[in-house]
Amino acid sequence: MNRIMIVEDEPRITAFLEKGLQSSGFVTTVVTSGKTAVSIALDNDFDLIILDLGLPDKDGLTVLRELRGQGMPIPIILLTARDDITDKVLGLEQGADDYITKPFRFEELLARVRARLRNAVASTAYSDLTLSFNNILMDLRTRRVQVGDRVVELSAREFTLAEIFLRHPDQVLSRQQLLDHVWGYDYDPGSNIVDVYVGYLRKKLGGTLIETVRGMGYRLNSSASQ
């Protein structure tokens, strides 16, 4: 039975979420402050966290950064009353897996929770603690990436994009596959964001490592020189 931590300070929303999730077969733990959320999350074995951005003592984005900084790998879904797209993008860039804007229907939240849990199970099923390719070493626990003797700083999205390439060396991955895996269904399929982030990775990991396959997508090229 999956365990979910709800980090939310509004009693009405907390009761709504707790009732709905428990009736759907989940075990829930409610936390009302950001400071407490960090300590409880790190000391317990949760499967997913629902995290409100507007917490009274510590902003939800700060909680998110601290959890990811401690190597917390589990899915985190943000709850936000903020319509500003900047806040949503910032949350995703700092390691959130999804977000939902208040007010929302429980059915939509439940669908997102189940989708993220499925993804986490699938990832864990074939995941080791490290991935390696040529002279690249990726530590999935600490989210540390090393190229030769050089430690490379990657954003949350860059890390996820690099991970899918390292899991599928020499395989052509379409832009749509990469968009769905890294950014999810909320992004416009006509966006050039995949191309932009591939460019970022080329600069950090090696310019010829990720090959463009015209009309098809991108491939991590094992024969490339770095």
C-alpha positions as CSV (number, residue, x, y, z in Angstrom):
1,M,0.0,0.0,0.0
2,N,1.5,3.3,-1.1
3,R,2.3,6.0,1.5
4,I,1.7,9.6,0.7
5,M,2.8,12.6,2.7
6,I,0.5,15.7,2.3
7,V,2.2,19.0,3.1
8,E,-0.6,21.5,3.4
9,D,-1.7,24.0,6.1
10,E,-5.3,24.7,5.0
11,P,-7.5,22.3,7.1
12,R,-10.3,22.2,4.4
13,I,-7.9,21.1,1.6
14,T,-6.1,18.7,4.0
15,A,-9.3,17.0,4.9
16,F,-10.4,16.9,1.2
17,L,-7.1,15.3,0.2
18,E,-6.9,12.9,3.1
19,K,-10.4,11.6,2.7
20,G,-10.1,11.1,-1.1
21,L,-6.7,9.4,-1.0
22,Q,-7.6,7.1,1.9
23,S,-10.8,6.0,0.1
24,S,-8.6,5.3,-3.0
25,G,-6.4,2.9,-1.0
26,F,-3.5,5.1,0.1
27,V,-2.0,5.6,3.5
28,T,-1.6,9.3,4.3
29,T,0.5,11.4,6.7
30,V,-0.4,15.1,7.0
31,V,2.2,17.8,7.8
32,T,1.3,21.5,8.1
33,S,4.7,23.1,8.1
34,G,7.7,23.1,5.8
35,K,10.3,22.6,8.5
36,T,8.5,19.6,9.9
37,A,8.0,18.2,6.3
38,V,11.7,18.1,5.6
39,S,12.6,16.2,8.7
40,I,9.6,13.7,8.5
41,A,10.2,13.1,4.8
42,L,13.9,12.3,5.3
43,D,13.2,10.0,8.2
44,N,10.3,8.0,6.7
45,D,9.7,5.8,3.7
46,F,7.1,7.6,1.6
47,D,6.2,6.8,-2.0
48,L,5.1,10.3,-3.0
49,I,4.7,13.8,-1.6
50,I,2.0,16.3,-2.3
51,L,3.6,19.7,-1.4
52,D,1.8,23.0,-1.2
53,L,3.9,26.0,-2.2
54,G,2.2,28.5,0.2
55,L,3.3,27.2,3.5
56,P,3.4,29.5,6.6
57,D,6.9,28.9,7.9
58,K,9.0,27.8,4.9
59,D,8.1,28.3,1.2
60,G,7.3,25.1,-0.6
61,L,10.0,25.7,-3.2
62,T,12.5,25.8,-0.3
63,V,11.2,22.5,1.0
64,L,11.5,21.1,-2.5
65,R,15.1,22.3,-2.9
66,E,16.1,20.8,0.5
67,L,14.6,17.4,-0.2
68,R,16.2,17.1,-3.6
69,G,19.5,18.4,-2.2
70,Q,19.4,15.6,0.3
71,G,19.0,13.1,-2.5
72,M,15.2,12.4,-2.0
73,P,14.2,10.7,-5.2
74,I,10.5,10.1,-4.8
75,P,7.8,11.9,-6.9
76,I,6.8,15.3,-5.6
77,I,3.6,17.0,-6.9
78,L,3.2,20.7,-6.2
79,L,-0.1,22.3,-5.1
80,T,-0.2,26.0,-6.0
81,A,-2.8,28.8,-6.0
82,R,-0.3,30.9,-8.0
83,D,-1.2,31.4,-11.6
84,D,2.2,32.8,-12.5
85,I,3.8,30.4,-14.9
86,T,7.3,31.4,-13.5
87,D,6.5,29.7,-10.2
88,K,5.4,26.6,-11.9
89,V,8.5,26.4,-14.2
90,L,10.8,27.1,-11.2
91,G,9.2,24.3,-9.3
92,L,9.7,21.9,-12.2
93,E,13.3,23.0,-12.7
94,Q,14.1,22.5,-9.1
95,G,12.9,18.9,-9.1
96,A,9.1,18.7,-8.9
97,D,7.6,15.9,-11.0
98,D,4.2,17.6,-11.6
99,Y,2.0,20.4,-10.3
100,I,-1.7,21.1,-10.0
101,T,-3.3,24.5,-9.6
102,K,-6.0,25.2,-7.0
103,P,-8.9,24.8,-7.2
104,F,-8.8,21.4,-8.7
105,R,-10.9,18.3,-9.1
106,F,-9.8,15.3,-7.0
107,E,-10.1,13.0,-10.0
108,E,-7.4,15.0,-11.8
109,L,-5.1,14.9,-8.7
110,L,-5.6,11.2,-8.3
111,A,-4.8,10.5,-12.0
112,R,-1.5,12.5,-11.6
113,V,-0.7,10.6,-8.3
114,R,-1.2,7.2,-9.9
115,A,0.8,8.2,-13.1
116,R,3.8,9.4,-11.0
117,L,3.7,6.3,-8.9
118,R,3.7,4.1,-12.0
119,N,6.6,6.0,-13.4
120,A,8.5,5.6,-10.1
121,V,7.9,1.8,-10.0
122,A,9.0,1.4,-13.6
123,S,12.1,3.5,-13.0
124,T,13.1,1.5,-9.8
125,A,12.6,-1.8,-11.6
126,Y,15.6,-1.3,-13.8
127,S,17.5,1.3,-11.9
128,D,20.9,0.8,-10.3
129,L,22.5,3.4,-8.0
130,T,24.8,4.6,-10.8
131,L,24.7,4.8,-14.6
132,S,27.9,5.0,-16.7
133,F,28.7,5.7,-20.3
134,N,32.2,6.2,-21.8
135,N,33.7,8.5,-19.2
136,I,30.4,9.8,-17.8
137,L,29.3,8.5,-14.3
138,M,25.9,9.4,-13.0
139,D,25.0,8.8,-9.3
140,L,21.2,8.5,-9.1
141,R,21.2,8.7,-5.3
142,T,23.2,11.9,-4.9
143,R,22.3,13.3,-8.4
144,R,26.0,13.8,-9.0
145,V,27.4,13.7,-12.5
146,Q,31.1,13.3,-13.3
147,V,32.7,13.6,-16.7
148,G,36.2,12.2,-16.4
149,D,37.7,13.9,-13.4
150,R,35.3,16.9,-13.7
151,V,32.1,17.2,-11.7
152,V,29.3,18.7,-13.8
153,E,26.4,20.7,-12.3
154,L,23.1,19.8,-13.9
155,S,19.7,21.3,-13.3
156,A,16.8,18.9,-12.4
157,R,15.6,18.8,-16.0
158,E,19.1,18.4,-17.4
159,F,19.7,15.5,-15.1
160,T,16.5,13.8,-16.1
161,L,17.2,14.3,-19.8
162,A,20.8,13.0,-19.3
163,E,19.5,10.0,-17.4
164,I,17.1,8.9,-20.2
165,F,20.0,9.1,-22.7
166,L,22.3,7.1,-20.5
167,R,19.6,4.4,-20.1
168,H,19.2,4.1,-23.8
169,P,22.7,4.5,-25.4
170,D,22.8,4.3,-29.2
171,Q,19.0,4.3,-29.4
172,V,17.2,7.1,-31.3
173,L,14.8,8.9,-29.0
174,S,12.2,11.2,-30.6
175,R,11.6,14.7,-29.4
176,Q,8.1,13.6,-28.4
177,Q,9.5,10.7,-26.3
178,L,11.9,13.1,-24.6
179,L,9.2,15.7,-24.1
180,D,6.8,13.2,-22.5
181,H,9.5,11.7,-20.2
182,V,11.1,14.8,-19.0
183,W,8.4,17.5,-19.2
184,G,5.1,15.6,-19.2
185,Y,1.9,16.2,-21.0
186,D,1.5,19.9,-19.9
187,Y,4.0,21.0,-22.6
188,D,3.2,22.0,-26.1
189,P,4.5,19.4,-28.5
190,G,5.5,22.2,-30.8
191,S,7.9,23.6,-28.3
192,N,11.6,23.7,-29.0
193,I,12.5,23.1,-25.3
194,V,13.9,19.6,-26.0
195,D,16.4,21.1,-28.5
196,V,17.3,23.9,-26.1
197,Y,18.1,21.4,-23.3
198,V,20.0,19.0,-25.6
199,G,22.1,22.1,-26.4
200,Y,22.8,22.6,-22.7
201,L,23.8,18.9,-22.2
202,R,26.2,19.1,-25.2
203,K,28.0,22.0,-23.6
204,K,28.3,20.3,-20.3
205,L,28.9,16.6,-21.3
206,G,30.6,16.9,-24.6
207,G,29.7,18.5,-27.9
208,T,29.6,15.4,-30.1
209,L,28.1,13.0,-27.5
210,I,24.5,13.6,-28.4
211,E,23.9,13.1,-32.1
212,T,21.0,14.7,-34.0
213,V,19.3,12.1,-36.2
214,R,17.6,14.3,-38.8
215,G,13.8,13.9,-38.9
216,M,13.9,11.4,-36.1
217,G,15.3,12.8,-32.9
218,Y,18.5,12.4,-30.9
219,R,20.9,9.5,-30.0
220,L,23.6,9.1,-27.4
221,N,26.5,8.1,-29.6
222,S,28.9,5.5,-28.1
223,S,31.4,6.1,-30.8
224,A,31.6,9.8,-30.3
225,S,34.9,11.3,-29.1
226,Q,34.7,13.7,-26.1
